[in-house]
């Protein structure tokens, strides 16, 4: 079913940004997409200058901060914005908007600031509060409307909340656990969300938007791919024996690749809004193949997880952020030069980050900076191009 067709009554009067009636508080994608893009464009350069030794006196901006904020900060904001918007489309019931949505956005922003400047424990409390306060209204909307098919998405937000709690407990020394473990678990959870939503919308979008395409969502193939993705993810997080973890990861990669082939990605080459989703989804089998190699100590786990985060997660994020913003602000679903540039920048950044992980050590810093530059330009371009769309009412006068 389409996530983009919401027919609403006419919008209300103009209001100031700090008021609940402002256009930015009308639907979840508006504030969270904009904040996520701005944060992504600022946080990665901040991390890079710290890594290169150009930022002194700010020890908070370390590897742990970078890992946490890219997942529980930027990516989670997009997931929440998308699910609030999608749930409204699925159910016809309002997800948080107005003052409620503004309060959630303010809490997310407060957590980003707190993790940079506040003491560890209070900052963790502020950050931990965000996901449960988003999962509950999403669950209520889905449960009250009888939309049982999608209730599991609220459960997945709850699991992300648990992973975030575990990260902070480990980072504060309250739990004998490497902080990378809950971050990796959260990445794999988001990949599962991508696979579920992607399996529903990518074939449909392809059939509707690519000339001559007959993309097929095969239920058996989809179930097999999802089961293997979940099994491989659980095996990795649980520290299963290397042969088992590698076998499951490679099987998941193969099943995901077969699934993608059935969606006919070759038919989308002339439609940027489509090929970005196919190409980004293609990083899931690449990431799990690398995860299998990492289990056998053939490549680094960092290379595998950056393939999943920069290639798949960021690629699908930028693809869906552009598509849903165009659709939900009353604009035509058509990519121009700005959108195409964003898409290519993210993919080039993913390749550069992969080269940093698997290439010669002498390439590392150069490839890392190149990847960061591509990432920053992509999300900065989104904020610059789409910020006015997100801050203004729909051009067709409808609500949302």
Backbone torsions as a table, in degrees:
resi	resn	phi	psi	omega
1	UNK	NA	148.1	-176.2
2	UNK	-73.6	140.2	174.5
3	UNK	-95.3	4.6	-168.3
4	UNK	-112.9	-7.0	-174.4
5	UNK	-105.6	92.4	174.7
6	UNK	-116.0	121.0	178.3
7	UNK	-105.5	111.8	-174.8
8	UNK	-118.9	161.2	172.2
9	UNK	-69.9	169.8	-175.1
10	UNK	-58.6	151.7	-177.8
11	UNK	-76.3	171.2	-177.6
12	UNK	-96.5	-168.2	-176.9
13	UNK	-75.1	161.8	178.3
14	UNK	-66.7	146.9	179.0
15	UNK	-141.4	163.0	177.4
16	UNK	-70.4	157.5	-176.3
17	UNK	-57.9	-35.7	-177.1
18	UNK	-81.9	1.8	178.8
19	UNK	-101.5	146.9	-177.0
20	UNK	-63.8	-18.8	-179.0
21	UNK	-85.2	-2.4	178.8
22	UNK	-64.0	151.2	-176.6
23	UNK	-57.3	-31.6	-175.4
24	UNK	-67.2	-19.3	-178.7
25	UNK	-100.1	15.9	-175.8
26	UNK	-82.7	-24.6	180.0
27	UNK	-158.7	150.2	-167.8
28	UNK	-57.4	-33.7	-176.2
29	UNK	-64.7	-28.5	-171.5
30	UNK	-62.7	-61.4	-178.3
31	UNK	-71.0	-38.3	-173.4
32	UNK	-73.4	-35.9	175.3
33	UNK	-64.7	-44.5	-176.8
34	UNK	-66.6	-46.2	179.9
35	UNK	-65.1	-40.2	179.9
36	UNK	-63.2	-42.8	-179.7
37	UNK	-65.0	-45.5	179.0
38	UNK	-63.3	-42.3	180.0
39	UNK	-65.3	-42.7	178.7
40	UNK	-60.5	-40.8	-177.9
41	UNK	-70.5	-21.5	-179.3
42	UNK	-100.1	-36.9	-171.3
43	UNK	-71.8	-38.6	-179.2
44	UNK	-67.6	-46.0	174.3
45	UNK	-58.5	-37.4	178.4
46	UNK	-61.0	-43.4	178.3
47	UNK	-65.9	-40.4	-178.0
48	UNK	-65.6	-43.8	-179.7
49	UNK	-67.1	-30.0	174.5
50	UNK	-69.3	-43.1	180.0
51	UNK	-61.5	-39.0	-178.9
52	UNK	-78.7	-2.3	177.8
53	UNK	83.9	14.4	-178.6
54	UNK	-90.6	-9.6	-178.5
55	UNK	-116.5	112.8	-177.8
56	UNK	-117.0	152.7	178.3
57	UNK	80.9	13.2	178.7
58	UNK	-134.6	70.8	-174.0
59	UNK	-64.6	-17.1	-179.8
60	UNK	-62.4	-29.2	-176.3
61	UNK	-84.1	69.8	178.4
62	UNK	-110.3	-169.8	-178.6
63	UNK	-62.7	-40.5	179.1
64	UNK	-61.3	-43.8	177.5
65	UNK	-60.5	-45.9	-179.4
66	UNK	-59.2	-49.1	179.9
67	UNK	-59.8	-49.9	-175.8
68	UNK	-62.5	-47.6	-172.0
69	UNK	-72.4	-29.7	176.5
70	UNK	-70.3	-29.3	-178.2
71	UNK	-95.4	-61.5	-174.7
72	UNK	-81.7	-11.1	174.5
73	UNK	-98.5	-77.4	-173.7
74	UNK	-65.9	-56.8	-173.7
75	UNK	-63.5	-42.3	-179.3
76	UNK	-63.1	-37.0	177.8
77	UNK	-60.4	-42.4	179.4
78	UNK	-67.0	-42.4	179.6
79	UNK	-60.0	-46.1	-179.6
80	UNK	-63.9	-46.4	178.4
81	UNK	-59.7	-41.8	179.2
82	UNK	-66.0	-46.6	-176.4
83	UNK	-67.8	-37.6	175.1
84	UNK	-60.8	-40.8	-178.8
85	UNK	-72.0	-44.1	179.7
86	UNK	-64.8	-41.9	-179.1
87	UNK	-63.2	-35.8	175.0
88	UNK	-62.0	-40.4	179.6
89	UNK	-70.3	-39.9	-178.0
90	UNK	-68.7	-36.6	-168.7
91	UNK	-109.3	-23.3	-172.3
92	UNK	76.2	4.1	179.8
93	UNK	-102.4	141.3	-178.5
94	UNK	-70.7	127.8	166.0
95	UNK	-82.8	175.0	-176.4
96	UNK	-49.4	133.4	177.4
97	UNK	-149.6	175.1	179.4
98	UNK	58.9	-135.8	-177.5
99	UNK	-61.5	-36.1	179.0
100	UNK	-62.3	-47.5	179.2
101	UNK	-64.8	-41.0	178.9
102	UNK	-61.9	-38.6	179.2
103	UNK	-65.2	-41.9	177.8
104	UNK	-64.4	-41.6	178.1
105	UNK	-63.4	-40.6	178.9
106	UNK	-64.8	-37.4	178.1
107	UNK	-65.1	-43.8	177.2
108	UNK	-59.1	-45.8	-179.4
109	UNK	-65.5	-40.3	178.8
110	UNK	-61.3	-38.0	178.7
111	UNK	-64.7	-40.2	179.5
112	UNK	-63.1	-41.3	179.5
113	UNK	-70.3	-43.4	-177.4
114	UNK	-60.6	-39.6	-178.2
115	UNK	-69.5	-12.8	175.5
116	UNK	-95.4	-31.4	-169.7
117	UNK	-126.8	-19.6	-173.6
118	UNK	-91.7	160.3	173.5
119	UNK	-56.9	153.6	-171.0
120	UNK	-55.3	-51.9	-174.4
121	UNK	-67.0	-49.4	177.3
122	UNK	-60.3	-38.6	178.3
123	UNK	-63.0	-39.5	179.1
124	UNK	-64.0	-40.1	-179.8
125	UNK	-62.0	-44.6	179.5
126	UNK	-61.9	-44.4	-177.8
127	UNK	-68.0	-41.5	-177.7
128	UNK	-64.3	-30.7	-175.7
129	UNK	-66.4	-26.4	-169.4
130	UNK	-63.2	-53.8	-173.1
131	UNK	-64.1	-44.2	176.5
132	UNK	-60.5	-36.5	-179.9
133	UNK	-72.0	-15.7	172.8
134	UNK	-92.7	-37.8	-177.9
135	UNK	-65.0	-38.3	-175.5
136	UNK	-64.3	-51.3	178.9
137	UNK	-65.3	-31.7	175.9
138	UNK	-64.0	-44.5	177.9
139	UNK	-61.1	-43.7	-178.0
140	UNK	-62.2	-42.8	179.3
141	UNK	-62.5	-45.7	-178.4
142	UNK	-68.4	-41.9	-177.9
143	UNK	-70.0	-44.7	-177.5
144	UNK	-66.8	-29.0	-179.9
145	UNK	-87.6	-3.8	-178.2
146	UNK	76.5	17.5	-178.8
147	UNK	-86.1	68.7	-175.4
148	UNK	-66.0	-26.0	-176.7
149	UNK	-59.2	-31.0	-173.7
150	UNK	-109.8	5.9	179.2
151	UNK	-60.0	-31.4	-178.6
152	UNK	-60.0	-23.5	178.9
153	UNK	-67.7	-36.6	173.6
154	UNK	-65.9	-36.1	177.0
155	UNK	-64.3	-40.0	178.6
156	UNK	-64.5	-36.5	173.6
157	UNK	-61.7	-38.5	176.2
158	UNK	-62.4	-40.1	177.6
159	UNK	-65.9	-37.1	174.7
160	UNK	-62.9	-37.8	177.5
161	UNK	-62.2	-41.7	178.3
162	UNK	-64.0	-43.6	178.1
163	UNK	-60.2	-38.7	178.6
164	UNK	-65.5	-41.8	176.3
165	UNK	-59.5	-44.0	179.9
166	UNK	-63.9	-38.4	178.0
167	UNK	-60.1	-50.1	-177.4
168	UNK	-65.3	-38.4	177.6
169	UNK	-61.9	-41.3	178.2
170	UNK	-68.3	-43.3	-178.2
171	UNK	-65.6	-31.2	179.8
172	UNK	-87.3	1.2	179.4
173	UNK	78.3	16.0	-179.8
174	UNK	-88.1	-11.6	-175.8
175	UNK	-141.3	132.4	-179.5
176	UNK	-79.8	74.8	-176.7
177	UNK	-147.5	137.8	175.9
178	UNK	-67.6	129.7	-179.0
179	UNK	-58.8	-22.1	178.9
180	UNK	-65.4	-28.0	-175.1
181	UNK	-63.8	-53.1	178.3
182	UNK	-65.6	-30.3	177.0
183	UNK	-66.1	-45.1	177.9
184	UNK	-64.0	-38.7	177.2
185	UNK	-61.4	-40.8	179.2
186	UNK	-65.9	-40.3	177.4
187	UNK	-59.3	-45.7	-178.6
188	UNK	-67.0	-34.8	174.7
189	UNK	-62.0	-43.7	179.5
190	UNK	-66.0	-35.5	175.6
191	UNK	-61.8	-40.1	176.9
192	UNK	-62.1	-43.4	176.5
193	UNK	-59.9	-44.2	177.1
194	UNK	-57.6	-43.9	-176.8
195	UNK	-66.8	-38.6	179.2
196	UNK	-66.8	-54.2	-177.9
197	UNK	-65.6	-42.1	179.0
198	UNK	-59.2	-40.4	179.5
199	UNK	-65.0	-25.4	178.5
200	UNK	-83.2	-43.4	-168.4
201	UNK	-99.8	-31.8	-174.9
202	UNK	-63.5	-46.8	177.0
203	UNK	-61.2	-39.9	-179.3
204	UNK	-65.4	-48.3	178.1
205	UNK	-59.5	-37.2	-178.7
206	UNK	-67.3	-45.1	178.1
207	UNK	-61.1	-39.6	-176.0
208	UNK	-78.9	-26.8	-170.2
209	UNK	-116.5	-10.9	-177.9
210	UNK	-109.8	119.2	-179.8
211	UNK	-56.5	127.8	176.5
212	UNK	78.8	3.7	-177.9
213	UNK	-81.7	142.6	174.6
214	UNK	-132.9	56.8	-178.0
215	UNK	-62.2	132.6	-174.7
216	UNK	-118.3	129.4	171.5
217	UNK	-95.5	101.9	-177.6
218	UNK	-87.5	115.3	-174.8
219	UNK	-57.8	-44.1	-179.0
220	UNK	-64.8	-43.2	179.9
221	UNK	-64.5	-39.9	-179.9
222	UNK	-65.2	-45.0	179.8
223	UNK	-62.7	-43.9	179.5
224	UNK	-60.7	-43.9	179.7
225	UNK	-63.6	-42.5	-178.7
226	UNK	-67.3	-43.0	179.5
227	UNK	-60.4	-43.1	-179.3
228	UNK	-69.4	-37.4	176.4
229	UNK	-61.6	-45.9	-179.5
230	UNK	-65.4	-44.7	-179.0
231	UNK	-62.9	-44.2	179.7
232	UNK	-65.3	-37.4	179.1
233	UNK	-65.8	-45.3	178.8
234	UNK	-63.0	-40.7	179.9
235	UNK	-62.4	-41.9	-179.6
236	UNK	-65.8	-48.7	-177.0
237	UNK	-64.6	-36.9	-178.4
238	UNK	-79.2	-7.1	-178.8
239	UNK	69.9	41.1	179.9
240	UNK	-61.8	160.4	177.3
241	UNK	-52.3	142.0	-173.3
242	UNK	-53.2	-45.8	-179.4
243	UNK	-60.0	-40.1	179.8
244	UNK	-68.1	-46.9	-179.0
245	UNK	-61.7	-42.7	-179.7
246	UNK	-65.9	-41.9	-179.8
247	UNK	-62.4	-45.7	-179.9
248	UNK	-66.0	-40.0	179.9
249	UNK	-64.8	-42.4	179.6
250	UNK	-69.1	-35.4	176.1
251	UNK	-66.1	-41.0	177.6
252	UNK	-63.8	-40.2	178.2
253	UNK	-62.0	-45.3	-179.1
254	UNK	-63.9	-45.2	-179.2
255	UNK	-64.8	-38.8	179.0
256	UNK	-67.5	-35.8	179.0
257	UNK	-68.1	-41.6	177.2
258	UNK	-63.4	-41.3	177.8
259	UNK	-59.6	-46.9	-179.7
260	UNK	-62.7	-40.0	-179.3
261	UNK	-60.4	-33.7	179.2
262	UNK	-68.9	-16.1	179.5
263	UNK	-88.4	2.6	175.8
264	UNK	55.5	60.8	-179.8
265	UNK	-61.9	-26.3	-179.6
266	UNK	-64.0	-19.9	179.6
267	UNK	-80.2	-7.6	-171.5
268	UNK	-103.1	4.5	-170.7
269	UNK	-59.6	-27.9	-179.5
270	UNK	-93.6	5.5	-176.6
271	UNK	-126.6	94.6	-174.8
272	UNK	-55.6	-37.9	179.9
273	UNK	-63.8	-18.3	176.9
274	UNK	-97.4	-46.8	-174.9
275	UNK	-66.0	-26.2	177.7
276	UNK	-64.1	-35.5	179.5
277	UNK	-73.3	-40.7	177.7
278	UNK	-65.2	-46.9	-177.9
279	UNK	-64.7	-41.1	179.0
280	UNK	-66.7	-40.6	177.1
281	UNK	-62.5	-31.7	179.1
282	UNK	-62.5	-20.3	176.1
283	UNK	-73.3	-16.4	176.8
284	UNK	-65.2	-52.5	175.4
285	UNK	-61.0	-35.0	176.8
286	UNK	-63.3	-45.8	-179.2
287	UNK	-62.2	-42.1	-179.4
288	UNK	-73.6	-31.5	173.3
289	UNK	-63.1	-42.7	176.5
290	UNK	-66.2	-34.3	177.5
291	UNK	-63.6	-38.3	174.9
292	UNK	-62.7	-41.6	176.4
293	UNK	-64.9	-36.7	178.9
294	UNK	-66.3	-36.0	177.8
295	UNK	-61.0	-30.4	-179.5
296	UNK	-97.5	10.1	179.9
297	UNK	61.1	31.7	177.7
298	UNK	-91.8	-29.7	174.9
299	UNK	-137.9	169.4	179.6
300	UNK	-80.4	148.4	174.2
301	UNK	-62.4	-30.7	178.8
302	UNK	-60.1	-41.2	178.8
303	UNK	-61.5	-42.4	-179.6
304	UNK	-64.6	-46.2	-175.6
305	UNK	-73.5	-28.6	174.7
306	UNK	-74.3	-29.2	172.1
307	UNK	-63.0	-38.9	179.9
308	UNK	-74.0	-34.9	-175.6
309	UNK	-86.2	-52.2	-177.6
310	UNK	-76.3	-46.6	-177.4
311	UNK	-72.2	-57.2	-175.0
312	UNK	-83.0	-57.3	-173.4
313	UNK	-63.4	-53.4	-178.4
314	UNK	-66.5	-36.3	178.7
315	UNK	-64.0	-46.3	178.0
316	UNK	-68.6	-34.7	177.4
317	UNK	-61.6	-50.0	-177.4
318	UNK	-67.6	-34.1	177.8
319	UNK	-67.0	-44.3	-178.9
320	UNK	-77.7	-32.1	177.0
321	UNK	-62.3	-42.8	178.6
322	UNK	-68.2	-45.6	-175.6
323	UNK	-64.6	-48.3	-177.4
324	UNK	-70.1	-34.3	177.6
325	UNK	-65.0	-45.2	177.7
326	UNK	-59.7	-49.0	-176.6
327	UNK	-64.9	-43.1	-174.5
328	UNK	-86.5	0.5	170.8
329	UNK	-110.6	9.9	174.3
330	UNK	83.3	17.5	-178.4
331	UNK	-100.2	161.9	179.8
332	UNK	-68.8	143.1	178.1
333	UNK	-81.1	77.5	-177.8
334	UNK	-143.8	130.7	-179.6
335	UNK	-88.4	133.9	173.8
336	UNK	-103.2	-159.7	-178.0
337	UNK	-65.4	-38.9	-178.6
338	UNK	-63.2	-46.5	-179.9
339	UNK	-62.7	-45.8	-179.5
340	UNK	-61.6	-39.1	177.5
341	UNK	-63.4	-43.5	177.3
342	UNK	-57.5	-45.9	-176.1
343	UNK	-62.8	-46.8	179.9
344	UNK	-66.0	-38.9	179.6
345	UNK	-61.0	-43.6	179.2
346	UNK	-63.2	-43.5	-178.6
347	UNK	-68.4	-39.4	175.8
348	UNK	-64.6	-38.7	176.0
349	UNK	-62.7	-38.5	178.4
350	UNK	-64.6	-42.1	178.3
351	UNK	-64.0	-44.1	179.7
352	UNK	-62.6	-40.5	-179.9
353	UNK	-68.3	-34.7	176.7
354	UNK	-66.8	-41.4	177.5
355	UNK	-61.7	-35.7	176.8
356	UNK	-62.3	-32.3	-176.9
357	UNK	-85.8	-29.4	-174.6
358	UNK	-117.3	-11.0	-177.9
359	UNK	-83.5	-178.5	177.2
360	UNK	-58.7	149.4	-178.1
361	UNK	-59.5	-30.8	-179.6
362	UNK	-65.0	-21.9	-179.6
363	UNK	-84.1	-15.5	-163.5
364	UNK	-55.3	-57.5	-174.7
365	UNK	-62.5	-41.4	-179.3
366	UNK	-64.0	-45.9	-179.9
367	UNK	-65.6	-37.1	-179.8
368	UNK	-64.8	-44.7	179.2
369	UNK	-65.8	-40.1	178.5
370	UNK	-62.3	-43.0	178.7
371	UNK	-62.5	-43.4	179.9
372	UNK	-64.0	-39.2	179.4
373	UNK	-64.0	-45.9	178.5
374	UNK	-61.0	-44.9	179.2
375	UNK	-58.3	-49.9	-176.4
376	UNK	-64.2	-42.3	178.7
377	UNK	-64.3	-40.0	-178.9
378	UNK	-62.9	-51.5	-176.8
379	UNK	-74.6	-31.4	174.1
380	UNK	-64.6	-39.0	178.4
381	UNK	-66.8	-37.7	175.8
382	UNK	-61.2	-48.3	-178.3
383	UNK	-61.5	-40.3	-178.6
384	UNK	-68.4	-42.6	-176.2
385	UNK	-78.7	-42.3	-171.6
386	UNK	-98.1	-12.9	177.6
387	UNK	-53.1	-48.2	177.8
388	UNK	-60.4	-35.1	178.4
389	UNK	-64.7	-41.5	-175.3
390	UNK	-73.9	-26.3	-176.1
391	UNK	-92.7	-5.5	-178.4
392	UNK	-117.4	157.1	177.6
393	UNK	-62.5	161.7	174.9
394	UNK	-55.2	141.8	-178.0
395	UNK	-73.8	-15.7	178.5
396	UNK	-93.8	4.4	176.5
397	UNK	79.5	1.9	-179.2
398	UNK	-82.8	167.0	-179.9
399	UNK	-77.7	151.7	173.1
400	UNK	116.7	NA	NA
